[in-house]
Amino acid sequence: MDVDESLLIDRNPPPDGVPERLAAQLRFVAEADKLKTILRASPLAAADRRENDAEHSWHLALMVILLAEYADEPIDVGHAIKLVVIHDLVEIYAGDSPVFAPDAADDQAEREAAAATRLFGLLPPDQAASMRALWDEFESGATPEARFGKAMDRLEPMLLNWLNGGGTWGMPGATEATVRAREAGVVAGSTSLGSVTSLLVDEGLRRGWIRPAAVAQD
């Protein structure tokens, strides 16, 4: 992905007199606007276009609020919302890595870690550290909130695929095995929601929206 090295705030910097800390925060907020331009592979259900990362993050936050009761472990909803809102910000610089695209995961971890360092480094040091900690927490999946956030991150595109009669399940890299692997990510945070995604996958296979393993190997 070709990355524009310039910052959005540089087009019209804050006027003289804005405190240094606030200027740094506004610089980050302005740069975050780029998230609205990062397209994901998932198609929207409500319009004939692809979802962008900002829309995806908002949808996850809404899902956390509504579906928290299905988490396998007690979660702090506010903390989980922070995680899902922040988790894809690094794609401003690293780009999206479609899960079913061949080689999409190549050097993904390295690209996203470098992007996190660059992006969060725009903030005042204390907020840079806290934002990076939240991003690292989500990536590690080591807390109940991170596990549930990851479950929502798997469930949302599966729902969009269902609503679109297959969606990204039709990509070359999508097979029953790779789709089931995404389903497992839901189960890791919510066994009850995982049961629902299993039904979606089963029916997707029956309707021919997902290639069965035997077909994928031909």
Contacts in CASP RR format, 6 or more apart in sequence:
PFRMAT RR
TARGET T0000
AUTHOR 0000-0000-0000
METHOD contacts of the structure
MODEL  1
MDVDESLLIDRNPPPDGVPERLAAQLRFVAEADKLKTILRASPLAAADRR
ENDAEHSWHLALMVILLAEYADEPIDVGHAIKLVVIHDLVEIYAGDSPVF
APDAADDQAEREAAAATRLFGLLPPDQAASMRALWDEFESGATPEARFGK
AMDRLEPMLLNWLNGGGTWGMPGATEATVRAREAGVVAGSTSLGSVTSLL
VDEGLRRGWIRPAAVAQD
1 94 0 8 1.000
1 95 0 8 1.000
3 93 0 8 1.000
7 27 0 8 1.000
7 30 0 8 1.000
7 31 0 8 1.000
7 122 0 8 1.000
8 30 0 8 1.000
8 31 0 8 1.000
8 33 0 8 1.000
8 34 0 8 1.000
9 26 0 8 1.000
9 27 0 8 1.000
9 30 0 8 1.000
9 31 0 8 1.000
14 22 0 8 1.000
14 23 0 8 1.000
14 26 0 8 1.000
18 26 0 8 1.000
21 124 0 8 1.000
24 122 0 8 1.000
24 123 0 8 1.000
24 124 0 8 1.000
25 123 0 8 1.000
25 124 0 8 1.000
25 127 0 8 1.000
27 122 0 8 1.000
28 119 0 8 1.000
28 120 0 8 1.000
28 122 0 8 1.000
28 123 0 8 1.000
31 92 0 8 1.000
31 119 0 8 1.000
31 122 0 8 1.000
32 89 0 8 1.000
32 92 0 8 1.000
34 92 0 8 1.000
35 52 0 8 1.000
35 53 0 8 1.000
35 54 0 8 1.000
35 57 0 8 1.000
35 88 0 8 1.000
35 89 0 8 1.000
35 91 0 8 1.000
35 92 0 8 1.000
36 52 0 8 1.000
36 53 0 8 1.000
36 54 0 8 1.000
36 55 0 8 1.000
37 52 0 8 1.000
38 52 0 8 1.000
38 53 0 8 1.000
38 54 0 8 1.000
38 88 0 8 1.000
38 91 0 8 1.000
38 92 0 8 1.000
38 95 0 8 1.000
38 96 0 8 1.000
39 50 0 8 1.000
39 51 0 8 1.000
39 52 0 8 1.000
39 53 0 8 1.000
39 96 0 8 1.000
40 50 0 8 1.000
40 51 0 8 1.000
40 52 0 8 1.000
40 53 0 8 1.000
40 56 0 8 1.000
40 96 0 8 1.000
40 98 0 8 1.000
40 157 0 8 1.000
41 50 0 8 1.000
41 96 0 8 1.000
41 98 0 8 1.000
41 99 0 8 1.000
41 100 0 8 1.000
41 101 0 8 1.000
41 168 0 8 1.000
41 171 0 8 1.000
42 50 0 8 1.000
42 51 0 8 1.000
42 56 0 8 1.000
42 156 0 8 1.000
42 157 0 8 1.000
42 160 0 8 1.000
42 161 0 8 1.000
42 167 0 8 1.000
42 168 0 8 1.000
43 49 0 8 1.000
43 50 0 8 1.000
43 51 0 8 1.000
43 160 0 8 1.000
43 164 0 8 1.000
43 167 0 8 1.000
43 168 0 8 1.000
44 50 0 8 1.000
44 51 0 8 1.000
44 55 0 8 1.000
44 160 0 8 1.000
45 159 0 8 1.000
45 160 0 8 1.000
45 163 0 8 1.000
45 164 0 8 1.000
51 160 0 8 1.000
53 88 0 8 1.000
53 91 0 8 1.000
53 96 0 8 1.000
56 88 0 8 1.000
56 156 0 8 1.000
57 84 0 8 1.000
57 85 0 8 1.000
57 87 0 8 1.000
57 88 0 8 1.000
58 85 0 8 1.000
59 156 0 8 1.000
60 84 0 8 1.000
60 85 0 8 1.000
60 149 0 8 1.000
60 152 0 8 1.000
60 153 0 8 1.000
60 156 0 8 1.000
61 81 0 8 1.000
61 84 0 8 1.000
61 85 0 8 1.000
63 152 0 8 1.000
63 155 0 8 1.000
63 156 0 8 1.000
64 77 0 8 1.000
64 78 0 8 1.000
64 80 0 8 1.000
64 81 0 8 1.000
64 84 0 8 1.000
64 148 0 8 1.000
64 149 0 8 1.000
64 152 0 8 1.000
65 77 0 8 1.000
65 81 0 8 1.000
67 152 0 8 1.000
67 190 0 8 1.000
67 193 0 8 1.000
68 75 0 8 1.000
68 77 0 8 1.000
68 80 0 8 1.000
68 148 0 8 1.000
70 190 0 8 1.000
70 192 0 8 1.000
70 193 0 8 1.000
71 144 0 8 1.000
71 148 0 8 1.000
71 151 0 8 1.000
71 189 0 8 1.000
71 190 0 8 1.000
72 144 0 8 1.000
72 147 0 8 1.000
72 148 0 8 1.000
72 189 0 8 1.000
72 190 0 8 1.000
72 191 0 8 1.000
73 144 0 8 1.000
73 147 0 8 1.000
73 148 0 8 1.000
73 189 0 8 1.000
74 144 0 8 1.000
75 144 0 8 1.000
75 145 0 8 1.000
75 148 0 8 1.000
76 145 0 8 1.000
79 145 0 8 1.000
80 145 0 8 1.000
80 146 0 8 1.000
80 148 0 8 1.000
80 149 0 8 1.000
82 134 0 8 1.000
83 134 0 8 1.000
83 137 0 8 1.000
83 138 0 8 1.000
83 145 0 8 1.000
83 146 0 8 1.000
83 149 0 8 1.000
84 138 0 8 1.000
84 149 0 8 1.000
84 152 0 8 1.000
84 153 0 8 1.000
86 131 0 8 1.000
86 134 0 8 1.000
86 135 0 8 1.000
86 138 0 8 1.000
87 135 0 8 1.000
87 138 0 8 1.000
87 139 0 8 1.000
87 149 0 8 1.000
87 153 0 8 1.000
89 119 0 8 1.000
89 135 0 8 1.000
90 112 0 8 1.000
90 115 0 8 1.000
90 116 0 8 1.000
90 119 0 8 1.000
90 135 0 8 1.000
91 112 0 8 1.000
91 115 0 8 1.000
92 115 0 8 1.000
92 119 0 8 1.000
93 114 0 8 1.000
93 115 0 8 1.000
93 118 0 8 1.000
93 119 0 8 1.000
94 108 0 8 1.000
94 111 0 8 1.000
94 112 0 8 1.000
94 114 0 8 1.000
94 115 0 8 1.000
95 111 0 8 1.000
95 115 0 8 1.000
97 104 0 8 1.000
97 105 0 8 1.000
97 108 0 8 1.000
98 104 0 8 1.000
98 168 0 8 1.000
98 171 0 8 1.000
99 168 0 8 1.000
99 178 0 8 1.000
99 182 0 8 1.000
100 168 0 8 1.000
100 169 0 8 1.000
100 170 0 8 1.000
100 171 0 8 1.000
100 172 0 8 1.000
100 173 0 8 1.000
100 174 0 8 1.000
100 178 0 8 1.000
101 171 0 8 1.000
101 173 0 8 1.000
102 172 0 8 1.000
102 173 0 8 1.000
112 139 0 8 1.000
116 132 0 8 1.000
116 135 0 8 1.000
116 136 0 8 1.000
117 132 0 8 1.000
120 128 0 8 1.000
120 131 0 8 1.000
120 132 0 8 1.000
120 135 0 8 1.000
121 128 0 8 1.000
122 128 0 8 1.000
123 131 0 8 1.000
137 143 0 8 1.000
137 145 0 8 1.000
137 146 0 8 1.000
138 146 0 8 1.000
138 149 0 8 1.000
138 150 0 8 1.000
139 146 0 8 1.000
140 146 0 8 1.000
141 147 0 8 1.000
141 150 0 8 1.000
147 188 0 8 1.000
147 189 0 8 1.000
148 189 0 8 1.000
148 190 0 8 1.000
149 189 0 8 1.000
150 185 0 8 1.000
150 188 0 8 1.000
150 189 0 8 1.000
151 185 0 8 1.000
151 186 0 8 1.000
151 187 0 8 1.000
151 188 0 8 1.000
151 189 0 8 1.000
151 190 0 8 1.000
151 193 0 8 1.000
151 194 0 8 1.000
154 182 0 8 1.000
154 183 0 8 1.000
154 185 0 8 1.000
154 186 0 8 1.000
154 197 0 8 1.000
155 186 0 8 1.000
155 193 0 8 1.000
155 194 0 8 1.000
155 197 0 8 1.000
157 168 0 8 1.000
157 182 0 8 1.000
158 182 0 8 1.000
158 183 0 8 1.000
158 186 0 8 1.000
158 197 0 8 1.000
158 200 0 8 1.000
158 201 0 8 1.000
159 200 0 8 1.000
160 167 0 8 1.000
161 167 0 8 1.000
161 168 0 8 1.000
161 169 0 8 1.000
161 209 0 8 1.000
162 200 0 8 1.000
162 204 0 8 1.000
165 207 0 8 1.000
165 209 0 8 1.000
166 204 0 8 1.000
166 209 0 8 1.000
166 210 0 8 1.000
167 209 0 8 1.000
168 174 0 8 1.000
169 179 0 8 1.000
169 204 0 8 1.000
169 209 0 8 1.000
169 210 0 8 1.000
170 209 0 8 1.000
170 210 0 8 1.000
170 211 0 8 1.000
174 210 0 8 1.000
174 211 0 8 1.000
175 210 0 8 1.000
175 211 0 8 1.000
175 212 0 8 1.000
175 213 0 8 1.000
175 216 0 8 1.000
176 201 0 8 1.000
176 205 0 8 1.000
176 210 0 8 1.000
176 211 0 8 1.000
176 212 0 8 1.000
176 213 0 8 1.000
176 216 0 8 1.000
177 213 0 8 1.000
177 216 0 8 1.000
179 201 0 8 1.000
179 210 0 8 1.000
180 201 0 8 1.000
183 194 0 8 1.000
183 197 0 8 1.000
183 198 0 8 1.000
183 201 0 8 1.000
186 193 0 8 1.000
186 194 0 8 1.000
186 197 0 8 1.000
187 193 0 8 1.000
187 194 0 8 1.000
187 197 0 8 1.000
201 210 0 8 1.000
204 210 0 8 1.000
205 212 0 8 1.000
END
